[in-house]
Amino acid sequence: MTATIIRGGRVLDIGGHRAEPADILIAGDSIREIGRPGMASPAGAAELDARDRLLIPGLINAHTHAHGALSRGLIPDRAPLEVLLTFSTAVNGNRTLEDKYLSAQLSAIEMVRRGCTACYDLFVEFPLPTVQGVQAVARAYHEVGLRAVVAPMMADRTLWQALPGLVESVPEPARRQVEQIRTAPWEASIEACRGILRTWPFDRARVRPALGPTIPLHCSDEFLRACRDLAREFDVGLQTHLGESRAQAVLGRKKYGKTLTAHLGDLGLLGPRFSGAHAIWLEPDDVTRLADAGASVAHNPLSNLRLGSGVAPVRQMLEGGLRVGVGTDSASSSDTQNMFEATRLASYLSRIRTPDSGRWLTVDEALTLATAGSAGVLGMPEQIGRLAPGFKADVVFLDLANVNYVPLNDVMLQLVNGESGAAVDRVMIDGRLVLDRGRLLTVDEARVRTEAEAATARLRSANAETLAFGHSLEGFVGAFCLGLARAPGGISPGAA
């Protein structure tokens, strides 16, 4: 077993709100010991100089969509969630297997460069997932070196089928066109996922599969039950978009006579394997229901602001004993995969919900959510998310000579409130350097960039008509969902 010792750095203690000089001994892929500077090391151990470096646990992205990397910048500026969803075919259509692989590579590279060492990716293929497509995405993560949970995102209803009255709000001839959009039958998606899970070729400690039934309203009860059973059979995670928009919350109560969370609970989906992304429009009982089931929530402040979705009741979740992580969401819905920005916004947005500063998230809490909290969402709470003996050696080196840290008065405040990713110098995952002094070591980044530009140019041309069609629908969908959001019904995004 190879040994490495990181010497001379300042190791961040999130709970203690400090960073003291210490050495870190790594054996294989895990941390063996954190000790005083100058601690003894095994014979033959490699040494890494971390002088003037702050050592932090890798940030963990609890919810993203790597397919969004190639469609960055294509979603209109003022687009609420349901408008964004009308562009799904336009921005994801006509993709080859290589395009799917490239998009995931590009997303993984961006995350590594911003100090992220693991993610939960709901990756879409239309009309249904394929073994080849999901494996291409997993291979991209494996080659870049980013730890990942990869879940095929799927539905058996389109947006147009899921929202009663939406089709009728669109004039002819566009109405006939949207009526023809169809996903695959749920049985076909489940069979495809069974093949994905049965033939998984990657080390699950590094890249593991999961299931992603996209939005409860977009999935029949039969489909959701089948996802539940398949997740149990193969012992994998299950993540869905839960209460992301007010329109979803209003329609859920109208359709089921209860909240979406309550409906998922009645279907037997809630449990330790389950995580709900966003979870903005929850009622207090929903928080209790999720916490009692041992479920998790992925808080996505970047896209929640970008799409005008609302602000999740994170303080209420934490007080209710609910596990919460932080995600960026897609690069097409938040315009970035920067977990430093997401972490900072998680703290700042808690201040919008209440004037009581005692209920605001502290920087310590925000960073804990983005590390240990997100580790729980990924199903790895005892393996990643902390710098401690026995945990995986996922370490980010930040350059303390960066202007963010000069002078260094309060390391936690300056890290959470000021870091943009500019100070990221090295990134280690599983005890192996993936980024070294700003240079990616695992894949040819210039090649990925060149191929991504070429692929995007081809896809923009191939999808031009569909994209124009999406723009033509923007006003109708926006007006329809605004009407839903304004509907009475006592729906509110939790208590402060």
C-alpha positions in Angstrom: 0.0 0.0 0.0 1.4 3.4 -1.0 1.8 6.1 1.6 1.8 9.8 1.2 2.3 12.5 3.8 1.1 16.1 3.3 3.4 18.4 5.3 3.2 22.0 6.3 -0.4 22.8 5.6 -3.1 24.2 7.8 -5.9 21.6 8.3 -9.4 23.1 8.5 -11.5 22.1 11.5 -15.0 23.1 10.5 -16.6 22.4 13.9 -13.8 24.3 15.7 -13.9 27.2 13.3 -10.1 27.1 12.9 -7.2 25.8 10.8 -4.1 24.7 12.6 -0.8 23.5 11.2 -0.8 19.7 10.9 0.5 16.9 8.8 -1.8 14.3 7.1 -0.7 10.7 6.6 -2.5 8.9 3.8 -2.3 5.1 3.3 -3.7 4.0 0.0 -6.9 5.9 -0.6 -7.7 6.9 3.0 -6.4 9.1 5.7 -4.6 7.2 8.4 -3.5 9.9 10.8 -3.6 13.7 11.3 -0.8 14.8 13.5 1.5 17.5 14.6 3.9 19.1 12.0 6.9 17.0 11.6 5.2 13.7 12.5 7.0 10.5 11.6 6.1 8.9 8.3 6.6 5.4 7.0 9.7 4.6 5.1 9.4 5.4 1.4 6.3 7.6 1.9 5.9 10.3 -0.7 5.8 13.9 0.6 3.6 16.7 -0.6 4.6 20.3 0.4 1.5 22.2 1.6 3.2 25.2 3.1 1.0 28.3 2.7 -1.9 26.0 1.9 -5.3 25.6 3.6 -6.4 21.9 3.5 -10.1 21.4 3.4 -12.4 18.4 2.7 -13.5 18.2 -0.9 -16.8 19.9 -1.5 -19.6 17.5 -2.5 -22.3 18.4 -5.0 -25.5 16.8 -3.8 -27.4 17.4 -7.0 -26.4 18.2 -10.6 -27.1 17.3 -14.2 -23.9 16.8 -16.3 -25.9 16.9 -19.5 -26.3 20.6 -18.9 -22.6 21.4 -19.6 -23.1 21.4 -23.3 -26.2 23.5 -23.1 -24.8 26.2 -20.8 -26.2 29.6 -21.9 -29.1 28.3 -24.0 -31.8 28.7 -21.4 -33.5 32.2 -21.5 -32.6 34.7 -18.9 -36.0 35.0 -17.2 -37.2 31.4 -17.3 -39.0 29.8 -14.4 -38.7 26.0 -14.0 -41.6 25.0 -16.2 -40.3 27.2 -19.0 -36.9 25.7 -18.7 -38.4 22.2 -19.0 -40.0 23.2 -22.4 -36.4 23.5 -23.7 -35.3 20.1 -22.6 -35.6 18.4 -26.0 -34.1 21.4 -27.7 -31.0 21.5 -25.6 -30.5 17.8 -25.2 -31.7 16.5 -28.6 -29.6 14.8 -31.3 -26.8 13.9 -28.9 -24.5 11.1 -29.8 -22.9 8.8 -27.3 -19.7 10.9 -27.6 -21.7 14.0 -26.8 -23.0 12.6 -23.6 -19.5 11.5 -22.6 -18.1 15.0 -23.5 -20.7 16.8 -21.5 -20.0 14.7 -18.4 -16.3 15.2 -18.8 -16.7 19.0 -19.1 -18.9 19.1 -16.0 -16.5 16.9 -14.0 -13.5 19.1 -15.0 -15.4 22.2 -13.9 -16.2 20.7 -10.5 -12.7 19.5 -9.9 -11.3 23.0 -10.7 -13.7 24.4 -8.1 -12.7 22.1 -5.3 -15.4 19.6 -5.7 -14.5 15.9 -5.3 -17.8 14.1 -5.6 -21.3 14.6 -7.0 -24.8 13.1 -7.5 -25.6 13.4 -11.2 -29.1 12.9 -12.6 -28.3 12.5 -16.3 -31.0 12.5 -19.0 -31.4 10.6 -22.2 -34.6 10.9 -24.2 -36.9 9.0 -24.5 -35.4 6.6 -22.0 -32.0 5.7 -20.5 -29.6 3.3 -22.1 -26.8 1.1 -20.8 -24.4 2.6 -23.3 -25.3 6.2 -22.4 -25.1 5.9 -18.6 -21.9 4.0 -18.9 -20.4 6.7 -21.1 -21.3 9.3 -18.4 -19.8 7.0 -15.7 -16.7 6.5 -17.7 -16.2 10.3 -18.0 -16.3 10.6 -14.2 -13.9 7.7 -13.8 -11.4 9.1 -16.3 -11.4 12.6 -14.8 -11.2 11.1 -11.3 -14.3 12.7 -9.8 -16.2 10.5 -7.4 -19.8 10.2 -8.6 -23.3 8.8 -8.2 -24.9 8.5 -11.6 -28.7 8.2 -11.8 -30.5 8.0 -15.1 -33.2 10.7 -15.0 -36.5 9.5 -16.4 -40.3 9.9 -16.5 -43.2 8.3 -18.2 -45.1 11.6 -18.6 -44.0 14.7 -20.4 -44.4 18.2 -19.0 -47.4 18.6 -21.3 -49.1 15.5 -19.9 -48.2 16.2 -16.3 -49.8 19.7 -16.1 -53.5 19.5 -16.9 -54.6 22.3 -19.1 -51.1 23.2 -20.3 -51.6 21.8 -23.8 -54.9 23.7 -24.2 -53.1 26.9 -23.3 -51.0 26.7 -26.5 -52.5 27.7 -29.8 -52.6 25.6 -33.0 -50.5 24.4 -34.7 -48.1 24.3 -31.8 -50.7 22.4 -29.8 -50.6 19.4 -32.2 -46.8 19.4 -32.0 -46.5 19.3 -28.2 -49.2 16.6 -28.1 -46.8 14.4 -30.1 -44.0 14.6 -27.6 -43.8 11.3 -25.7 -41.5 9.6 -23.3 -41.0 5.8 -23.3 -43.5 3.6 -21.3 -42.4 3.1 -17.7 -41.8 -0.6 -18.2 -39.2 0.1 -20.9 -37.3 2.6 -18.6 -37.4 0.1 -15.7 -36.1 -2.7 -18.0 -33.3 -0.4 -19.2 -32.4 0.5 -15.6 -32.3 -3.2 -14.7 -29.7 -3.7 -17.4 -27.7 -0.7 -16.2 -27.6 -1.9 -12.6 -27.0 -5.6 -13.5 -24.0 -4.8 -15.8 -22.4 -2.0 -13.9 -18.6 -2.3 -14.7 -17.2 0.4 -12.4 -15.8 0.3 -8.9 -18.8 1.4 -6.8 -16.6 3.1 -4.2 -15.7 5.6 -7.0 -18.6 5.7 -9.4 -21.9 4.1 -8.4 -25.3 3.9 -10.0 -28.7 5.1 -8.7 -32.2 5.9 -10.0 -33.6 9.3 -10.8 -37.4 9.4 -11.4 -37.4 13.1 -12.3 -40.5 14.8 -10.8 -43.3 13.0 -9.0 -46.0 14.6 -11.2 -44.1 13.4 -14.3 -44.1 9.8 -13.1 -47.1 7.5 -12.7 -47.6 5.7 -9.4 -46.8 2.4 -11.1 -43.5 3.8 -12.3 -42.6 5.2 -8.9 -43.4 1.9 -7.2 -41.2 0.1 -9.8 -38.3 2.5 -9.1 -38.8 1.9 -5.4 -38.6 -1.9 -5.9 -35.6 -1.7 -8.2 -33.7 0.5 -5.8 -34.3 -2.0 -3.0 -33.4 -5.0 -5.2 -30.0 -3.5 -6.2 -29.4 -1.4 -3.0 -29.0 1.9 -4.8 -30.1 5.4 -4.1 -33.1 7.2 -5.5 -33.3 10.9 -6.1 -36.2 13.1 -7.4 -37.0 16.7 -7.7 -39.3 17.4 -4.8 -41.4 20.5 -4.4 -39.1 22.6 -6.6 -41.8 25.1 -7.8 -45.0 26.4 -6.3 -46.9 25.1 -9.4 -45.7 21.6 -8.5 -46.9 21.9 -5.0 -50.3 23.3 -6.0 -50.9 20.6 -8.6 -49.6 17.9 -6.3 -52.2 18.7 -3.6 -54.9 19.1 -6.3 -54.1 15.7 -7.9 -53.4 13.6 -4.8 -55.3 15.5 -2.0 -52.1 15.7 -0.1 -48.6 17.0 -0.5 -46.1 15.4 -2.9 -44.0 14.3 0.0 -47.0 12.6 1.7 -47.8 10.9 -1.6 -44.3 9.6 -2.0 -44.4 8.4 1.6 -47.7 6.5 0.9 -46.0 4.9 -2.1 -43.1 3.7 0.1 -40.4 5.7 -1.6 -39.2 7.6 1.5 -36.2 6.0 3.4 -32.5 6.3 3.9 -31.9 5.7 0.1 -34.2 8.6 -0.8 -33.1 12.2 -1.4 -35.3 15.1 -2.6 -33.6 17.8 -4.6 -34.7 21.4 -3.9 -37.6 20.7 -1.4 -38.6 24.4 -1.4 -42.4 24.0 -1.2 -42.7 21.8 1.8 -45.1 22.0 4.7 -43.9 21.4 8.3 -45.3 17.9 8.3 -43.3 17.1 5.2 -40.0 17.9 7.0 -41.0 15.6 9.8 -42.0 12.9 7.4 -38.7 13.0 5.5 -36.6 13.2 8.7 -38.5 10.3 10.3 -37.9 8.2 7.2 -34.1 8.9 7.3 -34.3 10.6 3.9 -32.1 13.5 2.7 -32.6 16.8 0.9 -30.2 18.5 -1.6 -30.5 22.3 -1.3 -29.8 24.1 -4.6 -29.7 27.8 -3.9 -28.1 28.8 -7.2 -30.8 27.5 -9.5 -33.6 28.3 -7.0 -32.6 31.9 -7.5 -32.0 31.7 -11.2 -35.4 30.1 -11.8 -37.2 32.2 -9.2 -38.4 29.0 -7.5 -38.2 30.1 -3.9 -36.0 29.6 -0.8 -35.9 26.2 0.9 -36.6 26.1 4.7 -33.2 24.8 5.6 -33.2 25.9 9.2 -36.5 24.2 9.8 -35.1 21.1 8.1 -32.0 21.0 10.4 -34.1 21.6 13.5 -36.3 18.7 12.4 -33.3 16.4 12.2 -33.4 16.2 8.4 -30.1 15.5 6.6 -29.3 18.3 4.1 -26.6 18.7 1.5 -25.8 21.4 -1.1 -25.9 21.1 -4.8 -25.4 23.4 -7.8 -28.0 21.9 -10.2 -27.3 21.9 -13.9 -25.0 24.4 -15.6 -27.9 25.2 -17.8 -30.2 26.1 -14.9 -27.6 27.7 -12.6 -25.0 28.6 -15.2 -22.2 27.2 -13.0 -21.0 24.1 -11.2 -19.2 26.2 -8.5 -19.8 24.6 -5.1 -18.1 27.5 -3.4 -20.8 29.9 -4.7 -23.6 27.4 -3.8 -22.2 27.1 -0.3 -22.1 30.9 0.2 -25.6 31.3 -1.1 -26.9 28.5 1.2 -25.7 30.7 4.1 -26.9 34.0 2.7 -30.4 32.8 1.6 -31.2 31.7 5.1 -31.1 35.4 5.9 -33.9 36.2 3.5 -36.3 33.9 5.3 -36.2 35.6 8.7 -34.9 38.9 10.3 -33.9 36.8 13.3 -30.2 36.6 12.9 -30.0 33.8 15.4 -31.7 31.5 12.8 -29.4 32.3 9.9 -27.0 29.6 8.8 -23.5 30.2 10.1 -20.6 29.7 7.8 -19.6 26.6 9.8 -23.1 25.1 9.2 -23.1 26.0 5.5 -19.7 24.3 4.9 -20.8 21.3 6.9 -23.8 21.0 4.6 -21.6 21.1 1.5 -19.3 18.4 2.8 -20.6 16.0 5.5 -24.2 16.8 4.7 -23.8 16.1 1.0 -21.9 13.0 1.8 -25.0 11.7 3.4 -27.1 12.5 0.4 -24.7 10.4 -1.7 -25.0 7.6 0.7 -21.4 7.8 1.9 -21.6 9.6 5.3 -18.8 7.4 6.9 -16.5 7.5 3.9 -16.3 11.1 2.6 -17.0 14.7 3.6 -14.5 15.0 6.5 -10.7 15.2 7.0 -10.4 12.5 9.7 -8.7 9.1 10.1 -10.6 6.4 8.2 -12.2 8.7 5.7 -11.2 8.8 2.0 -8.3 11.1 1.2 -10.4 13.7 -0.7 -8.4 16.9 0.0 -8.5 20.3 -1.6 -5.4 22.6 -1.2 -6.2 26.3 -1.2 -3.4 28.9 -1.8 -3.4 31.2 1.2 -1.4 33.7 -0.8 -4.6 34.4 -2.8 -6.1 37.8 -2.1 -9.1 36.2 -0.4 -6.9 35.3 2.5 -4.7 38.3 2.9 -4.8 39.2 5.8 -6.0 36.0 7.3 -8.3 37.1 10.1 -11.0 34.5 10.2 -10.4 31.4 8.0 -14.0 30.2 8.0 -15.5 33.5 7.2 -13.0 34.2 4.4 -13.4 30.7 3.0 -17.2 30.5 2.9 -17.9 34.2 2.2 -15.1 35.0 -0.1 -13.8 31.9 -2.0 -14.6 31.6 -5.6 -12.4 28.6 -6.5 -9.6 30.9 -7.6 -7.4 29.7 -4.8 -7.8 26.0 -5.6 -4.2 24.8 -6.2 -4.4 21.0 -5.8 -7.2 18.5 -5.6 -6.7 15.0 -4.3 -9.3 12.3 -4.6 -8.8 8.8 -3.1 -5.2 9.8 -2.2 -4.3 10.6 -5.8 -3.7 14.1 -7.2 -6.2 14.9 -9.9 -5.3 18.6 -10.1 -1.7 19.8 -9.3 -0.8 23.4 -9.2 -3.7 24.3 -11.4 -3.0 21.6 -14.0 -5.4 18.7 -14.6 -3.5 15.4 -14.5 -6.1 12.9 -15.6 -7.5 13.9 -19.0 -6.4 16.3 -21.8 -8.4 19.4 -20.9 -7.6 21.2 -24.2 -8.9 18.2 -26.2 -12.1 18.2 -24.2 -12.6 21.9 -24.7 -12.0 21.7 -28.5 -14.3 18.7 -28.9 -17.0 20.3 -26.7 -16.9 23.4 -28.9 -17.3 21.4 -32.1 -20.1 19.2 -30.6 -22.0 22.3 -29.4 -21.7 24.0 -32.8 -23.1 20.9 -34.5 -25.9 20.5 -31.9 -26.9 24.1 -32.1 -27.4 23.6 -35.8 -29.2 20.3 -35.5 -31.5 21.6 -32.8 -32.1 25.1 -34.2 -35.8 24.5 -35.1 -36.6 22.8 -31.8 -34.9 25.7 -29.9 -36.9 28.3 -31.9 -40.1 26.3 -31.1 -39.2 26.4 -27.4 -38.9 30.2 -27.6 -42.3 30.4 -29.2 -43.8 28.5 -26.3 -42.1 30.5 -23.6 -44.8 33.1 -23.1 -47.7 30.6 -23.0 -46.0 28.2 -20.5 -44.9 31.1 -18.3 -48.4 32.6 -18.2 -50.0 29.2 -17.5 -47.6 28.4 -14.6 -47.9 31.9 -13.2 -51.6 31.3 -12.9 -51.0 28.1 -11.1 -48.5 29.7 -8.7 -51.0 32.4 -7.9 -53.8 29.9 -7.1 -55.0 30.0 -3.5 -54.5 26.9 -1.4 -52.3 27.7 1.6 -49.1 26.5 0.0 -46.0 28.1 1.5 -42.3 27.2 1.5 -42.1 26.1 5.1 -41.7 28.2 8.2 -38.6 30.4 8.9 
